[in-house]
Amino acid sequence: MSQTSEPSSKTSGKRTSIGADPGDPSENLALIRDDLREMKDRLKMTVTTDDVEKMVEAIVRRIIKKSDEERQKIISDEVEKKYALLKEDHDKTVDKLRRDADKAYSDIEVLREKLVDSKKEIRELTQRVIDSEEKAGIAYSKSNRNEQYSRKTNFKLYGVKESKGEDTEKIVIETIDKKADLKVDRNEILAVHRIPGKPGKERPILVKMRNSACKTKVMRKRSVLKRQGGGVTLADDVTDLNAKLINRLSRHSDIEAAWYFNGFVYGQYKGNRIRFDILDSIDEKLRSHDNRGRE
């Protein structure tokens, strides 16, 4: 069958071939197959939604990857810069600390040397102080002994009534004669006068005898005068320091008795007589006495 023309027409959405009989089934079937092949070919040429999504996803990945790389590079550059700055600051700080430490060590060495010198100086000064204290103590003790020695021939008379314009020497001689049954010659007395006493009481009379023998003669009547003197008593003329020492000994719980005799102060301890000095520690003196007893 010859074809006289190539027009095509669409009727109800279907395509027909020129010269074909619309009523011929075989022709229609062939035409449909051709249309299907054409549609298949066209479909092969088209991009599906999945393909688009995959393409977009791939593009996004590349963009993100590139963005991440650029971001990582930027971050890395910033980190390197910050690290460089921190390292520079750290190195400067460490260097400063090292210099400061070196200076501190140097200062410590100087201070250590000064400390050694100071300790040595302190030891020397301490020893000087100890020596000075010992010398001062010795001088103090000697001064007290010398003062006590100068009073060696003195005694005090207590409880003698005082009157205006009295002859003190005569009163002493008469009092000792009447109350102690002892004759004292004026030539045996070098000096006699009243001294300050306790408020409200008669002032004591200080008597300086010619020598120790004259004084001893009078002092032997002490107990007699105490018994029959009517309140009149005799006492050695001890220094204030020795009087305080006797008082300390009397108040000590381990001392049985304390007294003055012939220029020195004594204390009785466990039945033994011990001589004490104003600088002595009573407890140490007693311990020393006990230790000697154990040897």
Phi, psi and omega in degrees: 000126181274146179261123182266340181205163183240036177282153177232152181218155180244123178232115180060035175082009181243144178262140177236149179277153181290134178082355181276147180271121182299337182271356182277116183294320182295319179295316179299321180295319179294319180297321180295320179298320180296317179298322180294318179297319180296317179296322179296316179297318179296321179297324177298330182279342183271159180256129181279168178297321179297319180296320179297315180298318179296318179297313180298317180298318179296317179297317180298318178300316180298317180297314181297318180299314179297319179296319178297317180297315179295318179296316178300320179294318179297313179298317180299317178298316180295318179298316179298319178297313180298318179299317179299316179294315179298318179296320178296314177297318179299314180298319178296316180297314180298318180296318178296316178298322179295317178295317179298319180296317178299317179295319179297316178300319178296316178297321179297318179297318178297315179296323179296317178296318178296322179296317177299315179295321180294318179298319179297316179295321179296317178300317180295316179295320178299316179295322177297318179297316179298315179297318180296319179296319179296317179294319179296320178296317179297316180296321179298314180295317179296320179299318178295319180294319179295319178296319179294323180295323180293343178258013187302325182261012182264153167213164181242142179246118183253151172084011180273126182299137183257138178226154182292135178070024183289155172265096188298321181297316179297320180298318181296312182298314182292320180297314180294323180294312185283320189261344181236002179056046180223130178272126177239127179274148179301328181294342180278348181256125178270322182203149178207134179194161179276149180236160180302143179228198181283144180301137177087359180237161178297139178292137179293159176252124178264128183238129176249117182273166183294320182207176182296327180296318179296320179293314181303320180301319180286316185295336178291344179266011184301311182295324178295316180296325180292325181285319188238016183275352180065039179099353177274132181225160177248148176207150175293153177270088182265155178291163178300321181294318178291326177296319178293323178296315178299321179296317178297317180295320182294328182273350180285135186293335183266351180269125184277329180199156179218141182200168176251141176206124172052046174094355184228161180251137182234155174225146179259126183225117182054040178081000181253146178267125181236134178270136182240149174248161184297337181267355183289143167272121185300315182297315179296322178297318180292319177298316178301320179295318179294319180296319178296328180290333180279339183289000000 
